[in-house]
Amino acid sequence: MNKFLILLTTLTLSTALAHTAVSSITPALNAVVAAPRAVQLKFSEPVEVRFSTFRVMAVPAGQTVEAAARLALAEKADSDRLASLPLTATTTAAQLNIPLKARLRSGQYVIAWKILSEDGHPVTGQSTFRVK
């Protein structure tokens, strides 16, 4: 009986401690691509889009990717500084396409996100790609 309780507790805690993660990104990390029309994120489990933030922005000269990601997340969805367009989806999604503005200039871009994990914890992250 004790072994069963230990196993049950371990399984419950490992499930409770798991956070939603981005499982794949297109364009891939550090990919060099022609200007894409959208960025695609896939998640380890569905996320509430209305409680999440997704931004794509050119990395400003002299900024680190981490600093650029923080700047991007601080911008309003319709900001001129962003390469991404405001999302129209407000539902739960396991995959999300973030539309981008037409004719992105060459350079490095950061994809930044802040999602609300199923357990209520915010999960932030970033990825980069380069436009030829």
Disulfide bonds with the S-S distance in Angstrom:
none
